[in-house]
Amino acid sequence: WQLVGLLILMLLGAAGEMATLGAVVPFLGLLANPAVTEQYPFISDIFSFLGIESNNLLLEAGIVFVVVAIVAAALRMTLMWVMYRFTFGLGADLGGEVYRRTLHQPYAWHVSHNTSEILAGIQKVNAVTNNVIVQVIQGGVALIMALGILSMLLSISVEVAFVAGLGFAFL
């Protein structure tokens, strides 16, 4: 269930990143030319939904953009916190299981094995947690974020998405 919750939070984080990316273009257009609301009819739809009917749309657009960016950043930070909590909790569970199985071995097994072997087993679990599980989860988060951002770029402009994809692939 924790992994399902983490996946849902990944999708919410991707949606937050897409919302931030989607808010940048209209906000910059509004900064350059305040009459640009005719080019982006959804801006006036959003403002009417929020009950904003003012002559100073630039201030309200800036506030909306800042709120969207803060919410997206909070989602991203929460995602990172939950991801690390999940992975290190999983590592602790695995380490506890190794330790429990070691303790339940017969006395003859304990006499014939060195303590350093037992500690090496627990350290291997920590290494797997730090080097494998964290990297796989981070890769999953990055993949979902990249797919979300790519889909947002494709919805804005196919040419821009193609050029950006080539640029990032080159880097």
Long-range contacts (C-beta under 8 A, 24 or more apart in sequence): 2-86, 2-89, 3-86, 5-82, 6-82, 6-83, 6-86, 6-137, 9-75, 9-78, 9-79, 9-82, 10-79, 10-140, 10-141, 10-144, 10-145, 11-144, 12-75, 12-79, 13-72, 13-75, 13-76, 13-78, 13-79, 13-141, 13-144, 13-145, 14-144, 14-145, 14-147, 14-148, 14-149, 15-148, 16-71, 16-72, 16-75, 16-76, 17-72, 17-76, 17-145, 17-148, 17-149, 17-152, 18-148, 18-149, 18-151, 18-152, 19-68, 19-71, 19-72, 20-68, 20-69, 20-72, 21-149, 21-152, 21-153, 22-152, 22-156, 23-64, 23-65, 23-68, 23-69, 24-65, 25-156, 26-61, 27-61, 27-62, 27-65, 30-57, 30-58, 30-61, 31-58, 34-58, 79-141, 83-137, 83-138, 83-141, 84-134, 86-137, 87-129, 87-133, 87-134, 87-137, 88-129, 90-129, 90-133, 91-125, 91-126, 91-128, 91-129, 91-130, 91-133, 94-125, 94-128, 94-129, 95-122, 95-125, 95-126, 95-129, 98-122, 98-125
